[in-house]
Amino acid sequence: MAAVIDEKHAAEKDGWRKKRLLAIKNRLLAIKLAARGEHTSAEIADLCGIARGDLFRWLAAVREGGLEALLTRDKPGPKEGSPWSVSPAILDELKAKLDAGEFVTGV
């Protein structure tokens, strides 16, 4: 599975998706280390640069839903094409100025 993730990461152009693929690979590494039973949870967390709570949450997810459970998003992000932190009032004002032709270019 790690090889598939590496291939997808190399081909991916979207920054968020590239970052997500690396996060999934890190989760797989943590699960693999835990499954081997050679390290404590603190050692695994330190090796993978994660919190122990994350490791325990991932292990529980794998026990309940298999490895596919690691591929789900923890929380939903913004909808495709939506601004992150721009208030609706600012967006309305910007749209009004664009519609009024207040912005010009030097072309």
Secondary structure, DSSP 8 states (H G I E B T S, - for coil): -HHHHHHHHHH---HHHHHHHHHHHHHHHHHHHHHHT-S-HHHHHHHHT--HHHHHHHHHHHHHH-GGGGGS-SS----TT--SS--HHHHHHHHHHHHTT------
